Amino acid sequence: MITMIRYLDELLDERGRRHLRVMLAAQAGQGILQGLGFLLVAPLVTTLTTTPPDWSRFWLWAGAIAAAVAAHHALLAWSTSLGYVVGTDVLTSFHERLGNHLATLPIGWFRGDRTGPIGRMLGKGTMDVANIPAHLLRHVVVGLTAPATMIVGSFLLDWRIGAAFTAGALLCALALRLLMAIVRRNDDDYDHDIGVSASRIVEYARQQPTLRAYGVLDRPELGTLEESLIRQQGSQSRLTIRGAWGMIAFFGTLQLVVTAVIALTVGLTLNGSISLPVMIGVLVVTLRMLDPLSQLGELAGTVQINADAIGRVRALLAVPPLPEPAAPAEPAGTAIELSGVRFRYDDADGGAPTVLDGIDVDIPAGSFTAVVGPSGAGKSTLLKLLGRFFDVTEGSIRIGGRDVRELGSAGVSRLTAQVFQDVYLFEGTIADNLRMAAPHATDADLDRVARIARLDEVVERLPDGWDTRVGEAGSTLSGGEKQRVSIARALLKDAPIVLLDEATAALDPANEAAVADAIAELARDRTVIVVAHRLSTVVAADHILVLDHGRIAERGDHDSLLAAGGTYARFWHERLRARGWQLTPEGTA
Ligand SMILES: Nc1ncnc2c1ncn2[C@@H]1O[C@H](COP(=O)(O)OP(=O)(O)OP(=O)(O)O)[C@@H](O)[C@H]1O
């Protein structure tokens, strides 16, 4: 529990921390007063055993009990309302901190399989964490301080009863630890599985056409949604069943301890070791102690689940952000220089394979460079490093003579426009999607870039023109149309460097020609690096880099590379064969 409070304290801001500490003090006071109220029953009963009863002392003790009960209820009301204040502090602080932190993480960190877990953490995860101060902490703090007060006080009644309570409390603490350990282990599995299912549900909805086309909706061996849902149900049942066993162990121990203390008290009373009023006092304390302890046992599982949520928020906050320079450097031009670039993904344990292995390239400003090579060679990774989605593991990438780490992410983003394969369009109109790149662009600006990117014909065809809503992730536009929107967006941004990952999917001839024209237009007056899949793009390039297993296998222009008869020539002939074309002396698409 102390760890949980420390984590909450760490994650809150100064104001939230102050509220948390005051709330904890109020709750601890509440628990102590509750314990005292019950302990005072023994001296109260003693005043009635004299003949005549000692009424003045009776009213003194009765007054003390009434004061303890009244103060306890006042603190209860105060700490409950403080709980909501701290819960709200936690929600605000967590959303702010997580939002700020996510904005500093490398873009490449946001893989598809992370969307489910992140969404769950920002939604249910933060609610779980806010639930701790709002609803749970009071029961935990009172559940510990009230019995602790009663145990300390019971030594004043009789040391043997005090010792029995202490031994019983240790046993209960062990059982509680066991229960929480069981829940923690199984909740980790459950949370992981539910995150996977959430990602799979999104994937399942998005990939319907592919799944149906290949008739693989029912094939569990492909690791489908059904499989992940079954796994999630399994981990949920394990959490419930094993958690129930943990609860049985805790409540069994509690019953055993209570029975043993009652038997001891009755035994000591019968052999005359303790008086009748003390026996009544001990029995009242024992039975009243059951209440907060039972509540603690019932809530232990929920407390653990919510504490796990804090652990996950902390783990996310511990993902190192991309370092940003205090004073970003200014590039001198847009020539790009890669020296000794090596890169491994997610290299926390040092075991990840090297994806790029010693890349040395100079890309002159204003040139058009095509990157080709077999699947998995590292082409898209190279493009992502140029856009500073990640930092290189070794070596350096310089733009305009300055390392991208000195330029900072914002500097690199200002210099580059990116057109990637999986074009993401936001729910909104086509115009909104373009204005992301330049919020103050006029309608005339939109028309100009639309003409160049051949988006104008798409806009004219659509019933609402620029105001046509594109649907979530651009689902209402074809692949070629989405690429045209993306190219128009890059043109509107008017960055001097364009990073373009050409779509591998075949486009219809009209879209293919339009996209090729748009790329040629984009390349005018800009430094363009294209991961090229279309022969027309490759041939148009000034330089071609052939990547193979993370290294540059060949470089040069189309004619010299074809004449060399190496990897590039093989790539070229394969592509021609795939398209069923004859190799002509021009060799162009
Ligand atoms: N986010 C990632 N995390 C871990 N490994 C990755 C990640 N992205 C790519 N890889 C791995 O890095 C290697 C290079 O991938 P990359 O996408 O750069 O290749 P590519 O040449 O662009 O391939 P393709 O032409 O098929 O798109 C592959 O082995 C791939 O599995």
The ligand as a Tripos MOL2 file, in Angstrom:
@<TRIPOS>MOLECULE
LIG
   31    33     1     0     0
SMALL
NO_CHARGES

@<TRIPOS>ATOM
      1 N1          8.3960   -1.1770  -35.7230 N.pl3     1 LIG1
      2 C1          9.2130   -2.2240  -35.9340 C.ar      1 LIG1
      3 N2          9.6560   -2.9440  -34.8910 N.ar      1 LIG1
      4 C2         10.4970   -3.9860  -35.0700 C.ar      1 LIG1
      5 N3         10.9470   -4.4050  -36.2770 N.ar      1 LIG1
      6 C3         10.5270   -3.7250  -37.3620 C.ar      1 LIG1
      7 C4          9.6300   -2.6130  -37.2600 C.ar      1 LIG1
      8 N4          9.3930   -2.1320  -38.5120 N.ar      1 LIG1
      9 C5         10.1120   -2.9100  -39.3510 C.ar      1 LIG1
     10 N5         10.7870   -3.8620  -38.6780 N.ar      1 LIG1
     11 C6         11.7000   -4.8750  -39.2230 C.3       1 LIG1
     12 O1         12.7750   -4.2000  -39.8440 O.3       1 LIG1
     13 C7         13.1490   -4.8350  -41.0500 C.3       1 LIG1
     14 C8         13.1200   -3.8210  -42.1920 C.3       1 LIG1
     15 O2         11.7820   -3.3810  -42.3610 O.3       1 LIG1
     16 P1         11.3950   -2.2550  -43.4240 P.3       1 LIG1
     17 O3          9.9170   -2.0410  -43.3210 O.co2     1 LIG1
     18 O4         12.2810   -1.0970  -43.2600 O.co2     1 LIG1
     19 O5         11.7480   -3.0060  -44.7910 O.3       1 LIG1
     20 P2         11.3470   -2.5920  -46.2610 P.3       1 LIG1
     21 O6         12.5700   -2.7900  -47.0730 O.co2     1 LIG1
     22 O7         10.7090   -1.2600  -46.3050 O.co2     1 LIG1
     23 O8         10.2840   -3.7300  -46.6070 O.3       1 LIG1
     24 P3          8.9700   -3.6210  -47.5390 P.3       1 LIG1
     25 O9          9.4210   -3.3450  -48.9160 O.co2     1 LIG1
     26 O10         8.3830   -4.9800  -47.4040 O.co2     1 LIG1
     27 O11         8.1000   -2.5490  -46.9570 O.co2     1 LIG1
     28 C9         12.1860   -5.9870  -41.2500 C.3       1 LIG1
     29 O12        12.8310   -7.1630  -40.8080 O.3       1 LIG1
     30 C10        11.0220   -5.6330  -40.3510 C.3       1 LIG1
     31 O13        10.4240   -6.8200  -39.8590 O.3       1 LIG1
@<TRIPOS>BOND
     1     1     2 1
     2     2     3 ar
     3     2     7 ar
     4     3     4 ar
     5     4     5 ar
     6     5     6 ar
     7     6     7 ar
     8     6    10 ar
     9     7     8 ar
    10     8     9 ar
    11     9    10 ar
    12    10    11 1
    13    11    12 1
    14    11    30 1
    15    12    13 1
    16    13    14 1
    17    13    28 1
    18    14    15 1
    19    15    16 1
    20    16    17 2
    21    16    18 1
    22    16    19 1
    23    19    20 1
    24    20    21 2
    25    20    22 1
    26    20    23 1
    27    23    24 1
    28    24    25 2
    29    24    26 1
    30    24    27 1
    31    28    29 1
    32    28    30 1
    33    30    31 1
@<TRIPOS>SUBSTRUCTURE
     1 LIG1         1 GROUP 0 **** ****
